[in-house]
Amino acid sequence: MTQMIFVNLPVTDLDRSKKFYEAIGARNEPKFTDETAAMMSFSEAVNVMLLTHDKWRQFTSKTIPDAKSNAQVLLALSRDSREAVDAITGDAQKVGAVIDPTPCSGV
């Protein structure tokens, strides 16, 4: 069996969040999607679970940080070339992502 990772993220607008992840290459898995959560798959092993705030609270009582002023998680997706990185970044911006103007380099 393939080992999988599920990154769980609280979202305020599930439909908008699904569209964002689809725009950057994830596909929705309807088997694990309803009005409170959506499974977005990048590969057989890498998945993002988008959870409404009410659904999130079923798993933890910890406060959901304000995503506009606090970091919740850092995600990185590998790509084969700089051009592919620029393409996915451009796709993310088209659907509302705000790109860090001073990202860390040299990793």
N, C-alpha and C positions, 0 to 999 in steps of 0.2 A: 504494500500500500504506500502511496506517495505521502510523505509528510507534508502537511499544509500549514499555512499561517493565515490567521484571520485578524486583520487589524480592525478594531471596532472604533467607530467615530460617532460622536453625537452630532446631529445636524438639526437645523431649525426648519429647513424646507426639503423634505425627502425627494420630491419630484425634481426640483432644481439640482440637487446633489447627484441624483442618478444621471441626469443629462450631462453634468460636468464630467463624471467618471466615464460615461460613454464617449464623450468628446475626446478624452485622452487615451482611449483604447481599451477600456474595460467593457465587458459584456455583462448584462444583468442575468442573474440566475433566478428565473421565476419560481423555482421550487422552494427557494428560501427568501422570498420577497412577499411582503404584504403591505398594509397601510401603515405599519409601524417600523418596518425594517426592509433593507434591500441588500442582497449579496451581489457585489460587483467583482467579477473575476478578471484578473490580468493573465492568469495561466492556471494550469491544473493545481498549482501549489500556492499561488499568491492571490488572496482575496481581501476585499474591504467590505466590512459590514457597516452600512449606514443605518444609524439608529435614531429615531425621534427621541426627543428629550424624555418623554414619558417611558419609552422602551428602555433607554439607557438607565433610568432610575430603578428599573427592575433588577439591575445587576450590581449597582453600587449606590451608596448614599452620599458619596463624595460630590462636591460642588462641580458643576460643569463650568470650566473657565470661559470667559468672554473671548471668542476666537479673534476678535478685532484688536484686542490689546494684550492677549496672553497666548503663549505657545501651548498647544495641546500635544502635538506630536510632530516629528519631522519624518517625512516620507521621501524615499528616493527610489526612482525607477531606472534601471540600467537601459542604455540604448547603445547601438552599434557604432555610432559616429556622432561628431559634433553637430552635423546637419540634422540628424534624427533628434538630438536633444533640442535644438532650436525649433524643430517642427512641433514636438509635443508641447514645448513651452508656448509657442504661438497658438496652438489649439486651445490650451488652457486659458490663455488671455482672452481669446474670442468668446469664451463662455463665462467670463467674469473673474478669473484668477488675477490676483495682484502679485506680480513678480518682485521678489526682493531685489532692489536696485544695487545692493552691495553684498552679493552672496560670497560665502567663503570659497576660496579656490585653493588648490594644492592638496586636496584630499587624495 
